[in-house]
Amino acid sequence: MTTKTKTEKQVAEEQKKEEVEFDPSAYSCEILQEKTTLEKSKEKKYPTDAFNVYYDCDGTECLDVARSSKMSNIFDFYYDKYKNVKKIDYGFGTVSPVTWGYKSPEKKKRRKG
């Protein structure tokens, strides 16, 4: 009786499949808050293109705040990662997406003279 053994290459491929990391930037998304509460997600400091994503994770309902130019990109990311998206709502942010995260440059000191 003979048994088949897996080669190192086959073992490495199986480990890669198990350890699949989902990169939000590959879906044109940015996650602002993960597994947060509704009160924390109602902050006005977020951009207007942020969405509240409700999904099931290990039997509990979770809420994330994510931003993207299209809601379909966010759905694709969360569906591929968790497979159970309950709903996606518009966020409560009031900041323009163009100016969100912008830091003004430091002014150089002028010389007297």
Order of alpha helices (4+ residues) and beta strands (2+ residues): alpha-beta-alpha-beta-beta-alpha-beta
